[in-house]
């Protein structure tokens, strides 16, 4: 439920604060530029390479604008999400006792052993029961799934 609420608000912030058509146009332009640059480099044509390098300054400026626009939702949602994680991470919170038994295939596809290893390096050991994820792993899985569903529902043209 918490993952769904957070996914909804972050997706809504993305929808309201980022011009999706402009982002898509910028992505398309970047892809075209990269193809032109690759073709110029492969052909060895100095004139085509110089032309592509002249375009590079404009493309880099647009890429900077695209990055700046993509950070707007982060600025709006960062503090509420940090407060929610602080609340969920409290030792007395019953969420800390949540564990989820995953099918073996899902456990390995989602790289849960890698995350347990990283967690173990910082917090002293991972889970002793095989094929489980704690509350944070379950939250991350649910958030990814709900974000994709909400992005489709809200009419986003691309995924993450």
N, C-alpha and C positions, 0 to 999 in steps of 0.2 A: 504494500500500500504506500509506504514511504517512497519507494523507488518510483512508483507511478506518479505521485504528486510532484516530486522533484523533476522527473522527466517532462511532465506537462509544463511546468513553469519555465524550465530551460528551453524547451522547444517553442513555447509561446514567445519568450523573449527573443529567440532567434527570428521568429516569423515577423515580429513587430519592429525590431531594431535593424535588421539586415535586409537590404534590397536584394531579393533572391534573383531577380532578372539580371541585375547588374553583376552579381557574383557569377552567374552562369555565363554571361557574356565575357567577363574577365577570364574565366577558366578556359573558354573556347579560344580566346585570343592568345592566351599563354601556350596552349597546346599547338596552335598554328605557328606561333613564333618558334617554339622548340623544334617543330618539324622543319621549318625553313632553315634554322641554324644548323640542324643535323645534315640536311641536304647540302648546304653550302660547304660544310666541313668535309663531307664525303666527296664532293665533286672537286674540291681543291681550287675552285674558281675564286680568285682573290676579290673580284668585283662583287660577286654575290655574298661573299663573307663580309666584306666591308659594309654592304647594304644591311645585312642582318645585324651586324654590330652597331650600326647607327640606330636601328630600331630598338636595340637592347635598353637604351636609357629610358625610352618611353614605356617599354614593357615593365621595367623594374619599378618605375614610379607607380604604374597601375597595380603592380603586385603589392607594393607597400600600402596603397589605398585599400586594396582587398583585405590585407592582413589587419589593418586598422579597423575596418568595418566588422570583421569577424570577431574582434575582441570586445565590441560593445556589449553583447549579451553576457560575456564573462564578467565584466565590471558590475553589471546589475545583479547577477545571480551569485557571485562569489561569497559575499558575506552571509546571506541566508543559508547557503549550502554548508559553509563552514560551521555555522551555529548548529545546524542539524547534525553534522558529523560529530561535533563536540557533545551534543546531547546523546547521540547513539553510542558514543564511546565511553560514557560514564560507567564506572565499575558496577554501580547499583542498578543499571538499566537492564531489564530482562532480555533485551535484544542481544546482549553479549553472550547469552547461553544458546542462541539459535545455531543449529548445525543442520546441514542439508546433505542427505545421502544421494550421491549422483551415480548414474549408470557409469560403468567403467569407461565406455567409449567417450561419453561427454566429459568425464573427468580428465582424460588425456587430451582431447581436442581443445578444450578450453585452457590447457596448460596449467591446471591447478597445481601439479607438483612443483612447477617452477615458482609459482607465487608462494607456495608453502615454504620453499627453500629460501626465497627472499625474505619472507616474514620471519623465518627461523633465524636468519643471520642477525636481524635486528632485535627480535624479542625472545630468543632462546628456545628454539624447537618448534616444530610444526605439530599438526594433529597426529595422534597415535592410531586413530581409526582410519582404515583405508577408504578412499573414494568419498571424502566429505569436504564440504566447504563451510566456513563460518559465516557470520552475518554479513561481513564485508564482501566476501565473494558472492554470496547470494544477492546482495544489493547491486553489485556491479552487473551480474548477469541479467537481473530483472530490469535495470536501468537501460542497458543496451537494447534489450528486446522492446521495451515500452517506447523508447525514443524512436526506434525504427517504425513502429506502428503509428505513433503520433505524427511523425514526419510525413508518412504516406497520407494519413487522415487530413493533415493540414495543408496538403498540396505541395510539399517540397519536391523539387525535381531531382535532387540527388540525395544520397545517404549521408553518412558522416562525412 
